[in-house]
Amino acid sequence: MDYSILDKHTVALQTLSNIGNSGINVFDVYKRQVVFYSSNFGAQLGYVPSDYEKTGQQFFAERIHPEDKLKLSHLGVSTFKVYSNISSAEKLNYKQVNEYRILNAQNKYVRLIEQYQILELDKSGQIWLLISFVDLSPNQEEYNGIKSQLLNFRTGKIIPIEVPQKAQYELTKEKQKY
């Protein structure tokens, strides 16, 4: 991987973050870690970089509402499965939009909108770097659960992303005939 590509992106991403006031991070799929945080990341929630610089993404993961955390993880897996059926060039036209609850610095759950988009593919066309834009949701009404969709921002096509339901089996005793 040529990480000089990331260095070129970070200057532009920081500027974009300053203009739009969105928190921005870049997730490296191969390293499985965030490799860039905008300087204002977490500010909308009342956090400062010293709050999360040692633990990084774990700091925020621990603040996601317990009912939303596992579902978000499953949605991530489901999204990667969808991407596996989309051509490399077409993958770049999609972003995943999630809305979920997270604990802010005032110890109150607020709704966030997080949009993931592919920033870079590797040489074989697999997802390498994901960019995330984080904003407070304009909808702060009490709503239990998360919302998620995959949006083709070129065509407007929306692919709902569902958390797979575990198969439920009903076990009953049947009388055997002899």
Residue pairs with C-beta under 8 A, 6 or more apart in sequence:
1 30
1 122
1 128
5 120
5 129
6 26
6 28
6 35
6 36
6 120
6 129
9 26
9 36
9 119
9 120
9 129
9 131
10 26
10 36
13 24
13 26
13 36
13 38
13 131
14 24
14 38
14 39
16 22
16 24
17 23
17 24
17 38
17 39
17 40
17 41
18 38
18 39
18 40
20 133
21 40
21 44
22 38
22 133
22 134
22 135
23 37
23 38
23 40
23 41
23 42
23 43
23 44
23 133
23 134
23 135
24 36
24 37
24 38
24 41
24 131
24 132
24 133
24 134
25 34
25 36
25 37
25 38
25 41
25 57
25 131
25 132
25 134
26 34
26 35
26 36
26 119
26 129
26 130
26 131
26 132
27 33
27 34
27 35
27 57
27 116
27 129
27 130
27 131
27 132
28 34
28 35
28 128
28 129
29 126
29 127
29 128
29 129
29 130
30 122
30 128
33 56
33 57
34 56
34 57
35 129
37 49
37 52
37 56
39 49
41 49
41 52
41 134
42 48
42 49
42 51
42 52
42 60
44 112
44 134
44 135
44 136
45 63
45 102
45 103
45 104
45 105
45 110
45 112
46 104
46 105
46 106
47 59
47 104
47 105
51 59
51 105
52 59
52 60
60 102
61 69
63 102
63 103
64 72
64 100
64 101
64 102
64 103
65 100
65 101
65 102
65 103
65 109
67 101
67 144
67 145
68 100
68 101
68 145
68 146
71 100
71 145
71 146
71 163
72 98
72 100
72 146
72 148
74 163
74 164
75 96
75 98
75 146
75 148
75 161
75 163
78 161
78 162
78 163
78 164
79 96
79 116
79 148
79 150
79 161
80 127
82 150
82 159
82 161
83 91
83 94
83 127
86 94
87 125
88 121
88 125
91 118
91 121
91 125
91 127
92 118
92 121
93 152
93 153
93 154
93 155
94 117
94 118
94 150
94 151
94 152
94 153
94 159
95 115
95 116
95 117
95 150
95 151
95 153
96 115
96 116
96 117
96 148
96 149
96 150
96 151
96 161
97 113
97 114
97 115
97 147
97 148
97 149
97 150
97 151
98 113
98 114
98 115
98 116
98 146
98 147
98 148
99 111
99 112
99 113
99 114
99 137
99 139
99 146
99 147
99 148
100 111
100 112
100 114
100 146
100 147
101 109
101 110
101 111
101 112
101 146
102 109
102 110
102 112
103 109
104 110
110 136
110 137
110 140
111 136
111 137
111 139
111 140
111 143
112 134
112 135
112 136
112 137
113 134
113 135
113 136
113 137
114 132
114 133
114 134
115 132
115 133
116 130
116 131
116 132
117 130
117 131
117 133
118 127
118 129
118 130
118 131
119 128
119 129
119 130
119 131
120 128
120 129
121 127
121 128
122 128
148 160
148 161
149 158
149 159
149 160
149 161
150 158
150 159
150 160
150 161
151 157
151 158
151 159
152 158
152 159
